[in-house]
Amino acid sequence: MNTVGAAALNAPKIGKAASRAHLETPAAVLDLPLFERNLATLAETCRAAGIGVRPHAKSHKSAEIARRQLAAGALGICCAKPGELLALFEAGIEDLMLTAPVASAAKIDALARAAARGARLMVVVDRADLIAAYGEAARRHDTRIDVVVDLDVGLLRSGVAEPAEAVALALAAADHPYLRYAGVQAYQGRIQHIDDFGARRAANDEAVRRLVPMLDALKAASLAPAIISGGGTGSHVLDAERRLFTEVQPGSYVFMDEAYNTVDIAGRGAPVFGPALRVAVTVIGHSSAGFAITDGGSKSFAWDGPAPRVLLPGPSGDRLVGTIEWCGDEFGRVLPAEGAATLPIGTVVECTVPHCDPTINMHDVLHVVAGDRLVAQWAVEGRGRAD
C-alpha cells in the first residue's frame, strides 16, 4: 500500500507503545476491538435467526474489512456504485452485488468484463432494457451474471412497485441465456434511522405489506425468489425476527456514527454497536475566546449529522471531553464538556463521526488501533469511487 501525507508519517509507528496518542493528523482511526465486537454481534444475531448477511461496502469501501466480513460468514459484499465494486474486485473481493441500477453502457461492459475475469457478480434491475443490456454484455464476454429484481417498498428511489411488473422482469431475466434470475431486492432506507423502536417496527411492517403481494405474484408465476435481500443496520433485528428476508444488507454497523447513536436498534434502550470509526485530530491552537482549535474540519468529516463527540482514549476507556463543531474546511472548534479544561496544544483526540459513509470517503487509509497502539493501516480502495 502506497501511503502519503499523515498515513506515510504514521506508518513507522505501527506496533510502538503509545503510538495512538501521537498520530499525525487528521487521520481516520478504526478502534479494532470495537470493530471486531460490532462484526461479531451482527453476525451472531443473524446466525441465530437463520438469516444471511450481505454487508454493504458503501460504508467502509475497504477490501480488508470486506475480507473480515466474509470470514465472519457474510454471503458476499454489496456495493452502491460500479466504481466501488470494481475497486474491491481489483483488491481481491469476488462475491459482489451491485445494489443500484445503472444507465451507462460502458459501466455495464466493465462489470461484465469483471464477471468474465472471475467476479461472482449479482446486479439489480428495475426495467427491461437494463436486463437486455446486461444480457448482451454477458454474451459479449461469454459469462453469466446473476440478476435480482429491484422492488420499491416505499423508498421511492428505484424498483418496481406492482406485482405484474415484478413478474415481467423476473421472467425476462429467467429466460435470458446469459443471465440467472436469482431473486429480489427490497430496501427501505428511510426505516433505518427512525429512533423509536416501536415506530421503526411499524414502518418496517408497512414495507413488508408492500412487499408481500409482489412475492406472492412471483410465487404464483413459478418465479419464487431464492434470494430476498434488503434491510440494514437499523432494521436488521426486526428483519431477523420476521424472517421474510433471506438476507440483510447492513453497512454502518461496522463503524457507527452520531446519526445512528440515537436509534434504539434492538428495543433495549441501549446501543448495540460501538463507535469504532473516529477521526483523530490535533489541537493546534487556542482561539481568543479560549476554545481549543483542531486541524480537522469539513475536509476530514462529513458534517451531515449530529456533532461529533471528542474522546480521549485511555486504559480505562474513552473519556468524553466535549464536542466539536465546524470552524472551517480545515479546522474544528472543541466545545468542552461541563467541568472539562481546555485541551492543551498538541493533544491528539479522537472524534466520533456525524455520518460514517461520506466521512470514510475522505480518507485513503484507516489507522487501526488497539489499546494505546497503532497496529495496522488498511487501504480504503473504494475511496472517491462514486462512479
N, C-alpha and C positions, 0 to 999 in steps of 0.2 A: 504494500500500500504506500503510494507516494503521498507524503504529507507536506504541507506548507504552513506558514504562519504559526499560530499558537500550538496547533497539533504537532508540528515538527519540533518546536521548543519543548513540548511536553513528553515526546517520545523517550528521551533518555531517562525520564523519571519513573518509568514503568517498574513496579516492584520495589521501589525505595520507600522506606519508612517516612511517614508524614508528608508524602508527595501530594496527597489530596488537598491539603491546605496551602500548597504552594504552586498550584496550576497557573500557567499563563492563560489569560482570559481575554475575551469571552470564550467559553468552551461549553459545548453540550456534554452533560455528565449523565451517566447511567449508573444508578445505585444497584450493583449486581445482586445483593441479597434480596432487595425489594423486587427487582425484576424477576428473579427466579421464583419468588413466592407468588407473584402475580400469575406467572406462567403455570405453575403447579395448581394454583387454586382453581383457575378456569378449567384446566384440563380435567381435574378430578370431578368438578361439578358436572361437566358434560359426560364424562365417562360413567359416572354413577347413574345418570339419566338415560344412558344409551343413545346419546345424540352426538353426531360427529362435529368436528371443529375444522373450519377452513378459514384461518385468520386473515384479516385484511392488512396488507402491507402498506396501504396508504398512510398508516400511522407511523411506521418506522422506516420503510424504504431500505432496509438493511438485510443483505444476504445472510449475515451471521445470525441475526435474530430469526430470520426465516428458517435457517437450519435448526435452530434450537426449538422452534415451534414444531417443526416436523418430527424432531426427535422425541418431543413430548406427546406425539400421537396425532398431529394435525394431518388431515387428508390431503392438503395442498395449500397453496397460498393464493389469496385474492389480490388483484391489482386494479386500480381505478382507471389507469391510462395505459395505452400500448407502450409508451416510452418507459414507464416504470416497470412494466412486465418484462420488456426486453432487457433492461438493465439487470434485473435479477436473474434472468436466464443466462446472460453472459457471465454472471458471477457464480453460476453453477446450480441454480434452483430450476428444477424441471417440471414440477407439478404446479401449474399456474392457471388461474382463472381470471379472465377479463370481465369485470362486473358491469361495464357500461357499453352501450352501442357506440359505433364509430361511423364516420361518413367519408373516410379517406381511402381511396384505392391503394395508395402507397403503403399506408399503415396495415391494411388488411394483407397485402402481399408480404410485408415484413413479418407479420405474425405467422402466416403460412410457411414462410421460409424457416422460422424458428421451429415450427412443428416438424418440418422435414428433417431438421437437424437434431431432433430428439426431445423437444419440449412436449410434455403431455398437456396439451392446450385445451381449455374449455372457454367458450365465449358465450355472451348473452346476445340474443336477437330480439327485436321488437317490431320487425317489418320484413316483408317477403323479399324485398330487393337486397337486404343485408344477408339473408340466408343464401341468396343466389351468388352474391359477391364472395362470401366465404367459401361456398362450394366451388366456384370457379378457381379461386386462388389455391384451394387444396388440390384440385385436379391438376393445375399447372405445375405444382411442386410435388405431385404424386404422394400426397399424405392424407391423413384423416384428421378432422377437427371435431371435437365434441361440442354440442350446441345445447344451451338451455334457453328456454323461452322466458323473457322478462315480463313479469306480471305486475301491474300497478295496483297496489293495495292501499293507496291513499297518499303516497308521496308526491304524485303529480309531476314526476320528472321524466321517467321513461317507462316503457312497458305498456302492455295492452290491458284493458280493464273488463273486457267482455268475454264470456266463455267461448263463444264461437270464434273469436279472433285467436284465442289461445290454442284452440284445436287446429285451426287452419295453419298456424305457424308450426306447431309440433308435427303435423302431418307433412308439411313441406320439408322440414329438417329430416324426419324419419325416412322420407322417400329419396333423399339425395344420396347418390352412391359414394360421395366423398365426405359426407358428414355423418355424425352419430347423434341422434336425439338422446340427450342424457337426462333431461328433467326441466325444472323451472326454478326461477329466482323470484322471490317476493320480499323486497326490502322496504321497510318503512322507517326512514331515518329520523323523522320527527319524534318518534316514540322514545328514542334513546335518551333524550335529555329532559324528560318530564321528571321533576324532582320527587314528587309524591308517588309512593309505590302503588297505592290503590288507583290513582288517576292514570298511571302508566299501564297498569293491568287493563283498565277499561279501554284505553286507546289501542292496546295490543289486541284485545278481543274484537274491536271494530275492524282492525286489519285482517284478522282471521275470518271475520264474517264476509269480507270482500273476497278472500282467497278461496274459501271452500267451494263455492259454485264453479269456479274455474277448474279446481281439482276434480270435482265430480264429473264435469263435462269431459275432461281428458280421460278419466277412467272409463266413462261410457263409450268413448271412441276407441277403446283399447290402446290408449296412449298414457296410461297411468305413469307419472314421473317417478323414476328410480331415485332422483335427487330432488329434494325440495329445500332450497338454500335461502337463507335470509337471516334476519336478526342481527344483533350487535351487542356491544358491551352492556348497554343499558337494559336490553330486553332478554339477555341470554338465560337468566334464571327463569323467567316466565316461559320462554320457548322450551326450555328443558322440562319444565313441569307439564306443559301441554303435549309435547311430543308429536306435534304435527309436522314440524320441520325434520328433515333427516340430518341437517347440519346447520350450524350458525356461523356467522361471519364477523366475529368481534375484532376490533382493531386497537382501540385506545387502551384496552386492559393492560397491555404490557408496560405502558408508560404512565397513564393517567394525567389529568390536568385539572385546573381550577374549575373549568366548565362542568366537569363530571363530579367535582368534590361534594356538591350538594345533592346529588342524585342518590336516593335510597335504593340501591340496586337490588338488594335481597329482601327488603322489607323489615330489616332488623334495626334500622335507625343508626347504623354504624357502617363505616367504609368496608368494602370487600377487598379492594385493591389499594396499594400504597403508591405514593408519588415517586416513581422510580426515575423519571426523566426530570432533570433540573438543568438550569443554565448557571454555570459558575461565572461570577463577575468579581471584579476587584474594586475596592474603594480607592478612587484616585484623587479625591479631594473633599473639601467641605465647602458648602455654599455659605454666602454671607449670613444666611438665616440659620446656619448651624446644621444643615442636613448633610448626611454622607452622600456623595455623588459617585456613581459606579460607571464602569466602562461598557455597560450593555444597555442599549436602547432598542428601537424598533428594527434594527438590523440583526438583533440577536434573539428577540422574542416576537411571536405573533401576538398582538395585544387584543385580539378579538375574543375577550373573555374576562372573567374577574381578575383582579390584581394578583400578581404573584406574591406568595409568602417568601420571606427571606429567612433562610435557615443556616445555623452554624452547626455542622455535624460534630459529634464528639463521642467519646467512649460509651456514654450512657444514652446516646440517641441524639436526634436533631433538637436543637434549641431554637425556638421561634424568636427572632429579634426584630421583626417588623414586616412591612410590606414594601413593595417597590412600585413606583409609578413612572410613567414615561417622562423623560426630561430632554428628549431629542432623539434623533436617529441613532446616535452612538452612545447615549448616556441615560442613566436612570437615577431616580432620587429615592432614597430609603426613608420611609416614614416609620420611625421607631415604635416598637410595641410599648405599651404602658410600662414604665419603670426601666426601660432599656436605655442604655447610654448610646451616644453617637459612636458609630463604629470607627475605629482608628484607620487612618490612611494605610493602605497596603493589605487590609484584611480581605481575604477571599471568602465570599459567601456563596451559597447555592440557593437559587431561586426556583420555586415551582413555576410551571408554565401556564399561561391562560388557556392555550389551545395547542395540544401536542402535535397534530398533523402538520400545520404550516410552520410551527417552530422548528421541527426537525428538518424541514425543507430548507432552512437557512444554514445548515451545518453539514460539512463534508465528513466529519468524524465524530463518533461517540467516544468520550473518555469514560472507560468502565472503571468504577471504583468499588472497593470493598474495605470496610474499616477505614483506616487512615491512609490507604494506599491507592494509587493509580495502578490497576492490574492489567489493563489491555487498552487497545484502541481498535474500534470496529468501524469499518467504512460504511458510509451511507450511500450505497451505489445509485439509488434512485433519486437522490437529491437533485432538485431542479427539473426532473423529468415530468413536467406537466403536459407533455405532448402525448 
